[in-house]
Amino acid sequence: MSTSTITNPVSAAAAHEISRRRTFAIISHPDAGKTTLTEKLLLYGGAIGLAGSVTSKKEQQSTSSDWMAMEKERGISVSSTVLQFEYNDCCVNLLDTPGHHDFSEDTYRVLSAVDAAVMVIDAGKGIEAQTLKLFDVCRRRGVPIFVFVNKMDRPSRPPLELLDELEKVLKLAPAPVNWPLGDGERFRGVYDREKAEVNLFERTTGGTFKAPLEVAGIEDDKVREALSDDLYETVTQEVELLDGLTEPLEIDRVLAGEQMPIYFGSAMNNFGVQNMLESFLQMAPPPAGRVSDGKMVEPNTDSFSGFVFKIQANMNPRHRDRAVFIRIVSGVFERDMQVVDQRSGKKVRLANAQKLFGQDRETLDTAYAGDILALVGNYNFLIGDTLTSAPKVVYKEMPRFTPECFTYIVNKDTANIKRYRSGMEQLMKEGVAQAYHVHGSLQAVPMLGAVGPLQFEVLQARLIAEYGVETRLEHSPWSVVQWFDEHEPDPLRRDRNAPKVHLPTGSAIARDQDGQWVVLLSSKYMLGVLHDRNDHLTFR
Ligand code: GDP
């Protein structure tokens, strides 16, 4: 990849604004503590006066991440939100991601818009299934990872064992920035290895306010007093061992995705959160450019460019509108600016960009590379679209995910057909599921694929709530999809010279929503059969 030089840089003031942006997401397996950590981070950012108001169940109304009744019932976060706050001269953009497995497509797309990720791990459990999947997406994208080992106030697995697991499973060098002093009932705080300081943990009721932080040197009598003799011994031994087991933290290696800083703490008790935030902001990278046609477009380039990574209709039942989320890759956004949608070639005026914070909205006049724009209104964009003020920039940032569940969603009442169609069209645009047009199918509607079955339930619930359309699920005989390489000719063999496709029993040919050819199969076993019988073809 060649790197382009910036011929027209932004003004010095804009360059300063861009350089102080830090755009990241928190990822975790459900229940590890992502929401709690988010809430505490916002407390430090001054975005809310009292930690607890983001998630306390009664007040959840005030966050936009639970705009759906269904979500409230299940207590999981379906949508993703963007929160912006100032801290230590950094302008922090925190992208919320749903933790539930079934919404991981949405999460994966959000990860295309960040420059770093904080991975929360439950100290009692270690790496869990969803942590690993999300980590893989980050690694593929080259996103640096910071680890917060949470819930140290509860019985944890031995920290050295956790460290070993992180290293073996994630194959990244762990660099513990601090080290826990005990766990559970006996959790007394953390030892900051870099500063050679001890932060003592004091239990405060409810952990609602900023936790008091007492700092002393490791030799401080207070430390010895705070720890029982055996704990003191264990901890000093562990800390000594660590120096031999781990390599010193190097920012360059963190940014290159070779090393992960690790912090121990307790989000609920607001312990270790501020230290982590400060250390994170020192190391996390400023906005990165993105590649267009083999060339890196740098954030400081004068012309505006960005890509759509999320679309969400009917965010607020009172407004009944649609929000398009755009990661700004380069330049400066000014209210009312005109851009070209590179997919359709159409010029669009970006009139109504808003800052969203829960249900509160504020019109946005200016935003910089690294920021997330939420355009609210009737924009006809699709996920993955590149918007630019200068021609010839196209980002291909949206990964495609292999669905693992398939179904038909059939309209129950033919009188509603128009609403059914427009609802499905909108929800497909939002990427709620993927559509497949099966060759020779007797079904009047396309088959749908999703990473998890809950996506279908969301689809059905939204069709009722937002379009007044009742549907039912119909079984699909397929459970595996295999894409043909894009250079393979039409598998329906309209071209006589094209090599034949030998389809296993029960499989079918279909096109995805972008017109790409696929084979649908009844099982993983049949996928093996497809590959065995078709050595002469290339699959993706
Ligand atoms: P998420 O699903 O990852 O967003 O997890 P939540 O933030 O909702 O936390 C899941 C549960 O763990 C909640 O009941 C939290 O109160 C609890 N929790 C979060 N952090 C801590 C912690 O540091 N210590 C303890 N004991 N519980 C915690």
Boltz pocket constraint, residues with backbone or C-beta under 6 A from the ligand:
constraints:
  - pocket:
      binder: B
      contacts: [[A, 28], [A, 29], [A, 30], [A, 31], [A, 32], [A, 33], [A, 34], [A, 35], [A, 36], [A, 37], [A, 99], [A, 150], [A, 151], [A, 152], [A, 153], [A, 154], [A, 265], [A, 266], [A, 267], [A, 268], [A, 269]]
      max_distance: 6.0
